[in-house]
Amino acid sequence: MAVLVWVMIGLAVWHFTVFLPDHFWGGIVGAFLGAIVGSILFGWLIHGLSFPARDDVEIITALEGIPGSILGMGAAYLYGLKRERDAAPAPHPSGLA
């Protein structure tokens, strides 16, 4: 049940990417995957590599997904930005376009 909560929180945070420039690796889908995977991995790690049972899910479980989704989207953003900069043509040596 906790995984469902983390996924829903990752999905909710992902909606705010509409306000950011699209430099994500894989575009908006890459941001989506980063948010979902990041929220699940972060929640899984802070629970000692185990998933809480249905009775252990509380309101704090929802808040645990927020940092993970932000970290996952941040990783997708930074990797996409790096790939764009690496693929950009080198400036002309004379400084003229």
Helices and strands as residue ranges (DSSP letters): H 2-14, G 15-19, H 27-46, G 54-56, H 59-87
